[in-house]
Amino acid sequence: MPQKNSYEHVVHFIIFSLAVILFFKIIEPLITILLTSVIITYVSFPLYKRIKKIITSQFISIILTIVIITLILLLPFSYLVFKIGQQSFDFYNSLSGNIAKGTLFGFTCKRADSDICSLINSAEKFSATRLSKVGADNYVQKALSRMIEITTNYLVRIPQAILGTGLALFISYFLFRDGEKITKRIINWLPFREKTVDKLTSQFKKITYTIVFAQLFVALAQGIVGMAGFYIFGVPLAIFWGVVMAFFALVPTIGTAVIWVPTSLFLIFSGYLSQDYIIVAKGVGLFIYGLLVISTIDNLLRIKIIHVKAEVHPIIVISGVIGGVSLFGIIGLFIGPILLSMLITYFGTFKERFM
């Protein structure tokens, strides 16, 4: 009889193991979408609860919550796509006009004693002769074709991104509706003591809210401050560059410096060559502003909020972001640090319990 029970346990274990492997194989293509849905639902659940207090209908409350989330996700992205398209068209017209006049850079270099100026003037002379022989349209068409090719590669991915986001929001509907029941069932399945479960769920809540809102808050703050800096120092399209900086601010290893450093250097460089020292001063001012104000927001706020509030070390956040993005894509900015932090929390709980 004991032998029969032992055999039965082995068979059950094998079947269970196969079922788990098959389950993860089936959901593997959707794992990023599922994790995205969980984070979206969990973070916006308080919003759903507030709406439900005003509107008693659960269905309408969920739909309104999803509509608000969709607008929050789509509006900045739509603005960026529109402005990039608009700027590409303006750049094409400007380039066409400059090439038609036999120039490339569109400004006069006034420093005759400068080697860089001589190089630019030589390039201008080359453009005046070479482009007139070959035909300016040839160069413009090649540049335009390359631009269209790059744009097409990105546009091809847009339907996939929209489908993934739509599916994540569709799953979120059911998580809003049945999330509390699913959570209770999962907690009941966990082979942990109540004290351990409470600690893990409490830490998950604290880490998730802190990391998600800290990342978004710091990105928004840097975008606004960066936009203000660009406006103060006379950089065109300050709002557009503010939105771009907010997106780049989400990635700690890249950050907003990828925008304000080249912009300030360009102002200094172009002002020096054209002997316009007001532009040089603006470039220097923007560089100092970026170094002391924009970067300080990232270095102080992100570390203070995440490290102090969630007790997560900055190295874990950066490692989680880099690994998360490579594994899950853009949503890995949030999923990576959360999963890594929870794994470390679990190891701490395991150590307390068994060591």
N, C-alpha and C positions, 0 to 999 in steps of 0.2 A: 504493500500500500504506500509506504513512504517513497519507494522507488517510482511508483506511478505518479505521485504528486510532484516529484522532482522532474520527471519527464514532461509533465504538463506545464510546469513553470518554465522550462527551457523552451518549449514550443510557443508558449505565450510571449516570452521575451523575444524570440526570433520574429514572430508575427508583428509584435509591437515595434521592433527596431526597423523592420521593412516598411511598415506603415509610416513611421516618422521620416525615413529617408525619402519615400515616395511623396509624402506631403511637402517636404522642403524642395524637392525637385519640381513639383507642380507649381509652387508659389515663387520659385526662384526668379522668373522673369518679372514678377510683380512686387518683389520684396522692397524695392525703392519706393514704389507707389504706395504700398501698404504702410511703410514707416512714415512717409510724407503725410498720409491721411491721419495716422495716429497723432503726429505732432500738431497738425493743423487743428484737429478736433480738440485735443487736450488744451492747447493754448487758447483757443477761442471758445471753450466751454463756458467760462464765466459770462461772456457776451451772450451766448445762447440762453443761459439761465435768466439774464436780465430781460431779454426780449420776451421770454416765456412768461415772466411775471406780468408783463403788459398785455401780451397776446396769449390767451389761454390755449389756442390751437397749437398742438405740437408740430404738426406738418408745416404750418405757415411760419412758425418760429424758426424751424430748421432751414426752410427755404430762404427766409430773410437773412439769417446768419451766413449762409453760403453765398448769397448775392453780395453781401458786404465784404466777405473774404475775397470773392472774385474781383470786385472793384479795387480792393487794396492791392491785389496781385497784378492786375492788368493795367491800371491807369499809368503807373510809372513806366512800365515796359512799353506801352503804346506810345507814350510821349517820346521815349528814347528812339523808337523805331521811326516815328514821324520826323523828328529833328535830324536824325542821321541821314534819312532820305533827302530831306530838304537841304542839308549842308553838302551832301554829295553832289546834288544838282548845282548848287551855287559854286562849289569848287570846280566842277566841270566847266561852267560858264566862264569863271575867272581864268582858269587855265587856258581855255580856248582863246579868250581875249588877249592874254599875255603872249601866247605863242604866235597869234596873228600879228602882233606888234613886233615880233622878233625878240621877245624877252622871256625869261623863265621865272624870275623872282618877284617882279612887279614893284620893286622899289629901287631907288638909285643909291649906289654905294658912294659916299662922299669922301671916304678916307683914302686918298690916292697913295699915301705912304704905307698902307697896310698890305701885307702879303695876302691876307684873306680877301681883301677888297680886290686885289689884282686877279685873284683866282675867280672871283664872282664875275668881274668884268670880262674876263676871258670866256667864261661860260656863256655870258650874255652875247658876246660877239659870235661865239660858235652857234648859238641858237638862232641868231639873226641870219647867218649864212646857210648853215646846214638845214634848218627847218624850211627855209624858203626854197631850197633845192628839192628836198625830199617831199615837202608838203606838210604843213602843220597838222592837217586833218589826220594824216597817217599816225602821228604820235598820239593825238587825242583819242583816235579810235582804238589804238592798242591799249592805252591807259583805261579807256572806258570798258573795253572788252574784259580786261583783267578785273576791273572793279565789279562788273556784272557777274563774272565767274565766282568771285569771292562771296558776293551778296547772295547768289543763287545757292551756294553751298550752305549758307546759314538759313536761307528761306526754306530749303528742303527739310531742315530739322524743325521748323516752326510747327507744322501739323503734328509731328510726333510729340513735341512738347505740349501742345494744346490738348492732344488726346490723353497724354499722361496726367496733366493737370485736371482735365475733366473727369477722368477715371478716379483720381484721388479725391476730388470733391464728391463724386457719386458714392464712393465708399464712406466718406465722411458723413453723408446723410444717415447711413445705417449706424455709424458709430455714435452720432448725436442721439439717435433714437434708442439704441440698445446698449450704448457704451457702458452705462453703470451696471447693467446685468452681466455683460461680458467680463467686466473688471472683477466683479464679485465671484464669478465662476472660476476665473483664472486664479484668483487668490485662494479659493477653496482647493484647487488642484495642487497648489504649491506645497511641497513637503517640508514646510518651515513652521517654526513656532510663531504664534501670534505676534510676539515682541519683534521677531526678525522681520516679519512681513510689514509691520507698522513702520519699522526703521527704513526698509527698502522703499516703500511707497512714499514715505515722507521725503526721503532724499531724492527720489525720482521727481517728485513735484517741485521741490526746491531747485534742483539742477536744471530741469526743463524750462521752467519759467525764467530763471535767472539767465541762462545761456541764450535762449531765444530773444528775450526782451533786451538783454544787454547788447547782443549783436545788432539788433535792429535800432535800438536807441542810439548807440555810438555811431552807427552808420548814418542815421538821420542827422545827428548833431554835427558830424563832420561834413556832411553834404551842405547843411545850412551855413555853417561857418565858412566853408570853402566857397560857396556861392557869394557870400558877403564879401570875402576877400577879393574875389575876381571882380565884383562890382566896384569895390573901392578903388582898385588899381586899374580900372578901365579895360578889363579883358572882355571882349564881346561874348555874347551868349552865356552870361553868368549863370542863369537858371539851368540851362542845359548841362554845363560843366558841373554844377552842383549836384544834379541827379546822377551824372556819371561817377562823380566822386563818392556819392552815397553807396553806389553799387560796389565800387572797388574797395570801399571801407569795410565791407563784409569779409574780405580776405586779409587776415592779419599779415601774411607774408608778402603781400603786394602793397595794399593800402592806397591811400589817396596821393602819395608822393609820385606815383606813376603819372599823375595829371599835372600837379602844381609845379613839380621840379622842371620838366621840359618847357612848360609855359613860361615860367620866370626866366629860364635860361634863354629862351627865344626872344623875350622882350629885351633882355640885356644885350644879346648878340645883335639883334636888328637895330636897336637904339644906338649902339656903339658904331656900327657900320654906317648908319645914316646921320651920325653926329647929332642925334636928337637925345640929349641927356635927360630929358623928362621921361622918355620911355625907359632909359637905363635905370633911372631912379624908381620907376614903377616896377621894373623887373626885380631889382634888389629888394624893394619893399615887399613884394609878393613872396620872394624866397624866404625872407626873415619871418614874415607872417605865417607862412606854411610851416616853418621849422618850430616857431615858438607857440603858435596857436593851434593850427590844424593837427599837427603831430602830437601835441601835448594832450589833446582831447582823447586820442586813441590810447596813448601810453598810460594816462592816469585813470580815465573813466573805465575802460575795458578791464584793466587789471583790478581796480578797486571794486567794481560791481561784481565781477565773476569770482575773483579770489576771496573777497571778504564775505559776500552774501552767500555764495554757494560753496565756499571753501574748496575751490578747484584751482590747482596751480596753473599759471599761464602756459607752462610747457605742455600740460595735458590738453589745454584748449587748442594751441597751435598744432600739436601732433594730431589731435582729433580732426581739426579742420583740413589739414593736408591729406591725411588718410581717408577722411570722409568724402572729400571732393573726388579723389581718384577712384573711390569705390562706388559712390552713390550719385556722383554728379553734383550740381549746384546745391541740392538740398543737403548734401553732406556737410555743408557749412554748419548746420545745426545738428544733424544726426550723429556725425563723427564725435564731437566733444561730449554729447549726451551719453552715447554708448560707452565711450572710454571711461567717463566719470562713473557711470553706473557699474561698470566692470570692476573698477578699483574699490568702489563702495561695497560690492558683493564680496570681494576678497577680504576686506576688512571685517565684514560680518562673519565670514567663514572662519577667519582666524580667531575671532572672539569665541565662536561656538565650539570649535574642535581642537584648538591648539592651546 
